[in-house]
Amino acid sequence: MPKVLLALISVALLGLSGCADLYVNKPADKPVAQATEPAKPTISGEAQAALDAAKADVKIAKDKNALWTTAESALKAAEDAAAKGDSATVIKQAKLASDHVKKGLAQLDYPMLKIGK
């Protein structure tokens, strides 16, 4: 019995010593890199002001049911350009959107067309 017990203890110790060096050559735990967003492109102050004005104009036109689809498309193009950081395109498209909004609002003042008596 003592020989069997000695044999079992020896096997157990050998097994544990073999597992002890499994992680010796492995690098220490590295801190997990946090997912960082890439830097968001920025636009100039003038472009941001033009975009904000165009958004306000489009909202007014929507409220009065006078929004032209071209104004809405130009605003969308300006927002896309802002996401890419293209200030020149933002300014161009925002001004186009504001111009079309003004024309749509002016169209509300046109007289109604009557056909017939």
C-alpha positions as CSV (number, residue, x, y, z in Angstrom):
1,M,0.0,0.0,0.0
2,P,2.7,2.5,0.8
3,K,4.4,1.8,-2.5
4,V,1.1,2.4,-4.4
5,L,0.5,5.6,-2.5
6,L,4.1,6.7,-3.2
7,A,3.7,6.0,-6.9
8,L,0.4,7.9,-7.1
9,I,1.9,10.9,-5.3
10,S,4.9,10.8,-7.6
11,V,2.7,10.7,-10.7
12,A,0.6,13.6,-9.4
13,L,3.7,15.7,-8.7
14,L,5.2,15.0,-12.1
15,G,1.9,15.9,-13.7
16,L,1.7,19.2,-11.8
17,S,5.3,20.1,-12.5
18,G,4.7,19.5,-16.2
19,C,1.8,22.0,-16.2
20,A,3.7,24.5,-14.2
21,D,5.8,25.7,-17.1
22,L,3.1,25.9,-19.7
23,Y,2.8,29.7,-19.3
24,V,6.5,30.5,-18.7
25,N,7.1,31.7,-22.3
26,K,3.8,33.4,-22.7
27,P,3.8,37.2,-22.5
28,A,2.1,38.8,-19.5
29,D,-1.5,39.9,-19.9
30,K,-1.6,43.0,-22.0
31,P,-4.2,45.6,-21.3
32,V,-7.1,45.2,-23.6
33,A,-7.1,47.9,-26.2
34,Q,-10.3,49.9,-26.1
35,A,-12.1,50.4,-29.3
36,T,-11.4,54.0,-30.3
37,E,-13.2,55.8,-33.0
38,P,-11.0,57.3,-35.7
39,A,-10.8,61.1,-35.6
40,K,-14.0,62.6,-37.0
41,P,-13.2,65.0,-39.9
42,T,-14.1,68.6,-39.0
43,I,-15.4,71.4,-41.1
44,S,-14.7,75.1,-41.0
45,G,-16.7,77.5,-38.9
46,E,-18.2,79.1,-42.0
47,A,-19.3,75.7,-43.3
48,Q,-20.8,74.7,-40.0
49,A,-22.7,78.0,-39.9
50,A,-24.0,77.5,-43.4
51,L,-25.1,73.9,-42.6
52,D,-26.9,75.1,-39.4
53,A,-28.7,77.8,-41.4
54,A,-29.7,75.4,-44.1
55,K,-31.1,72.9,-41.5
56,A,-33.1,75.7,-39.9
57,D,-34.4,76.9,-43.4
58,V,-35.4,73.3,-44.3
59,K,-37.3,72.9,-41.0
60,I,-39.2,76.1,-41.6
61,A,-40.1,75.0,-45.2
62,K,-41.2,71.6,-43.9
63,D,-43.5,73.2,-41.3
64,K,-45.1,75.3,-44.0
65,N,-45.4,72.4,-46.4
66,A,-43.2,74.3,-49.0
67,L,-40.1,72.1,-49.1
68,W,-38.8,71.4,-52.5
69,T,-37.2,68.0,-53.0
70,T,-34.1,69.7,-54.5
71,A,-33.6,71.6,-51.2
72,E,-33.9,68.4,-49.2
73,S,-31.4,66.6,-51.5
74,A,-28.9,69.5,-51.2
75,L,-29.2,69.5,-47.4
76,K,-28.5,65.7,-47.5
77,A,-25.5,66.3,-49.7
78,A,-24.2,69.0,-47.4
79,E,-24.6,66.7,-44.4
80,D,-22.7,63.9,-46.2
81,A,-19.9,66.3,-47.1
82,A,-19.7,67.4,-43.5
83,A,-19.3,63.8,-42.4
84,K,-16.3,63.6,-44.8
85,G,-14.9,66.9,-43.7
86,D,-15.3,68.7,-47.1
87,S,-16.0,72.3,-46.1
88,A,-16.3,73.7,-49.7
89,T,-19.0,71.2,-50.7
90,V,-20.8,71.8,-47.4
91,I,-21.0,75.5,-48.1
92,K,-22.0,75.0,-51.7
93,Q,-24.8,72.5,-50.9
94,A,-26.0,74.3,-47.8
95,K,-26.4,77.6,-49.8
96,L,-28.2,75.7,-52.6
97,A,-30.6,74.2,-50.0
98,S,-31.2,77.6,-48.4
99,D,-31.8,79.2,-51.9
100,H,-34.3,76.6,-52.9
101,V,-36.1,76.9,-49.5
102,K,-36.5,80.6,-50.1
103,K,-37.9,80.0,-53.6
104,G,-40.3,77.4,-52.2
105,L,-41.5,79.8,-49.5
106,A,-41.9,82.6,-52.1
107,Q,-43.9,80.2,-54.2
108,L,-46.5,80.2,-51.4
109,D,-47.3,83.8,-52.2
110,Y,-48.1,83.2,-55.8
111,P,-51.8,83.6,-56.6
112,M,-53.9,80.4,-57.0
113,L,-54.6,79.5,-60.6
114,K,-58.3,79.3,-61.4
115,I,-59.4,77.3,-64.4
116,G,-62.8,78.2,-65.7
117,K,-65.5,80.3,-64.0
